[in-house]
Amino acid sequence: MNKTSIKAIERIIACLNELRILTRGRDDKYFYDSYETPVVCDLFNEIDNNMQKISSSIKQKYNNVNWNIIDSCKHYDFEDFQSLKLRDVMSLAFGGLYNELYDSLNTILEENIREYYKKYSLRMHRMSLKKKSG
């Protein structure tokens, strides 16, 4: 796993937590009439952007994860521009994304982060040795 994928997964998890906190005890009608709707949309967009940053090898290795959960809701307009309807954003924000992704992404981190930092530490150690001997 590369650092970009790790950071993307960590950011998705953080956004999922924020969405869960924002939506707890509220319904979608609250957000339709609220100034907080852009916040939900921004978090949703950040999740979508970070999903694109996860390497294809991770997506292939963990093909049980619904990596296309957001893309599957996107619609094309007359100019082939992808967009999401607010009702789809709200539907996913109210548990769909969290329920679908949170546990899986945490498992991926748990399975890979130690190995990543082990390799990283070894690489830094080798670089340090080269500088000292060089």
Secondary structure, 3 states (H helix, E strand, C coil): CCHHHHHHHHHHHHHHHHHHHHHCCCCHHHHHCCCCHHHHHHHHHHHHHHHHHCCHHHHHHCCCCCCCCCHHHCEECCCCCEECCHHHHHHHHHHHHHHHHHHHHHHHHHHHHHHHHHHHHHHHHHHHHHHHHC
